[in-house]
Amino acid sequence: MQQAPAPPPPTAGDLSLLAERLIKGDVRALARCISLVENQDPTVPQLMRLVAPHLGQAYVIGVTGPPGAGKSTIVDLLAMRLRAAGELVGILAVDPSSPFSGGAILGDRIRMQQHTLDSGVFIRSLATRGSHGGLSTAVRGAIKFLDAAGRRYILIETVGVGQAELEIMRVGDTVLVVLVPEAGDAIQAMKAGLLEIADIFVINKADREGAERIRADLRATMALLPLPPGWRPPVLLTKAFEGEGIDELLERIMAHRKYCEQSGSLEQRRQARRREELLALLAEGAQRQFATALEHEEPLRAIADAVAAGQMDAYTAAAAVLAHTGWHWHRSADSRQEDA
């Protein structure tokens, strides 16, 4: 059975029409644009140029925490509150990737069914695709397309919490860390990472034993830290399954937004985000190019084969590959000056 031919790449006119539909809020166009960025389609840079003038209006709320903490329920209830206030909402559920297929292990999970018929809530499950920070560059692209489509609040639910998932603080304007009372013994191990990323702590399932202990522990720890003036992350108790504490949580999110806007930290965070996005895209692009070169260019393939056979160490090989391509293995000028 012959495989169906691949569809032709979109033309400039197709992209202009797609961007126009996206900016008008067309849900199908939004889904198509996110698929293009997920698949690393070569037309994405041109599409981004078309929508760039319409970016910068969305507010991004990151929600992270260990499995079973109730993140999806909290995201669901926050979306309900925002919709009741007349806001258009986008939800990105970032799931773990299969190390073999690259697809989302939980991507076929049915989420937040009550929003299915509400066009004011757009929900998309995305895979991490092995990203070291827990978020792929496709997530950053999806945020931009949601922004261009007029989704003024974007909720991002990420997998896990810890050093490997700290990247959520680089895409979220406000970051919620959701814990459960049973996580008390894990607080010590996760404390450094948690305190780096959280703008608001949420102890969910607060009717269980240990909720007050975790809250006291977090408050005591933060009291000893040199946190920047103006905002000390609150520790809230919620029972999301019953809907308790969600109104206060949304109030604190809005208070944090107001603080960030008035202090200028929101713009600082977004400037850092744009720079980090550039570096992430460059790293991803370079990795793809090197992988292709190691497979198809004979001198580089020989180096890769030598590493695989244990005949050359990876550091020597990397330096040789970089030298072959005109790049150099060296430290930054700042680190050399520090040594001097």
Secondary structure, DSSP 4 states (H G I P E B T S, - for coil): -PPPPPPPPPPHHHHHHHHHHHHTT-HHHHHHHHHHHHTT-TTHHHHHHHHGGG-S--EEEEEE-STTS-HHHHHHHHHHHHHHTT--EEEEEEEPBPTTT-SBTTTT----GGGTT-TTEEEEEEE-TT-TTS--HHHHHHHHHHHHTT--EEEEE-S--SGGGGGGGGT-SEEEEEE-GGGGGGHHHHHHHHHHH-SEEEE-STTSTTHHHHHHHHHHHHHTS-PPTT----EEE-BGGGTBTHHHHHHHHHHHHHHHHHHSHHHHHHHHHHHHHHHHHHHHHHHHHHHHHHHHSHHHHHHHHHHHTTSS-HHHHHHHHHHHTT------HHHHHHH-
